[in-house]
Amino acid sequence: MLEVEYEPFEMYPQAKDTSWAFPDEIGETEFSGVTGAVVYTNEDFAAIWRWRDAITRDFQARMDWCVAEADEADHNPVVSIMGDEGRTILQVDAEAGEEIAFDAGMSRADKGELTFKWYFYPEAGSYAGSLPEAASLGTRSNLDFMVPEDAGGSEIHLILEVTSSGLHVPLTSYRRIVMHVA
């Protein structure tokens, strides 16, 4: 197994990002720092592509931290779900068919306004059934989620992406919720 060398962390360097598509819906992108000649598609092993833009913006903000005073530099939003501002995965016990309410309205940013995006991370979970389209989950700070009736005995992974408009670049923080469905 490839991930053994990364233990105790779960690292999958040769994974496909199967639930994410390029934002412009073309299914491929040219991305090469030297020539631009390499074409990548959703079939390539690229497990972090959905987070690539946020990673780049985060790096840019960190460079600002090197030259600006702390109160003049922007920092990533603090994600608060149901008052929990930790950075660990939020573990939730759920029942099949149960409606669960998540509230991230207390999340905050140093500068700018916040936007929210909820979506599933099926590659990490064990639920094999059909999940709602990410667009139906919404872009509000709160989410009411109906656990599928056939999800008993599985895990459903949900991601909350919170982005601040920021000073120079939008900055994004993430919080993962793992629902253990009985």
Sequence and secondary structure as in RCSB ss.txt:
>XXXX:A:sequence
MLEVEYEPFEMYPQAKDTSWAFPDEIGETEFSGVTGAVVYTNEDFAAIWRWRDAITRDFQARMDWCVAEADEADH
NPVVSIMGDEGRTILQVDAEAGEEIAFDAGMSRADKGELTFKWYFYPEAGSYAGSLPEAASLGTRSNLDFMVPED
AGGSEIHLILEVTSSGLHVPLTSYRRIVMHVA
>XXXX:A:secstr
 GGGGGTTS   TT   TT   TTSSSEEE  SSSS  EEETTS  TTGGGHHHHHHHHHHHHHHHHS GGGS  
  B  BTTB  SS EEEEE TT EEEEE TT B SSS EEEEEEE TTTS   S    HHHH SSSEEEEE  TT
 TT EEEEEEEEEE  SSS EEEEEEEEEEE 
